[in-house]
Amino acid sequence: MLPTYRPRNRRRLKKIGFRARMKTAGGRKTLNRRRAKGRKSITKKKA
């Protein structure tokens, strides 16, 4: 039986990285929300 979760950093960045967030209106809203909240990092760093 295979593990259910096999993380892939490239795939994660493509989905939830900064560039991916900037592509869509909703993603930009997300970034602005996180900036307004004062988050230390607005997106995940490369792992």
C-alpha positions, 0 to 999 in steps of 0.5 A: 500500500502506498502512502496517501501524501507524497509532497512535491515542492514544485507542484506545491509552489505552482499551486500556492506559490507567490506567482500562482497567487498573483495570477488570479484575482482571488489569489491577489485578494489572499495576498492583500489579506495576509499583508493587511493582517501583518503576516511575516511571510505572505506565501510559503518559501521554497522548501 
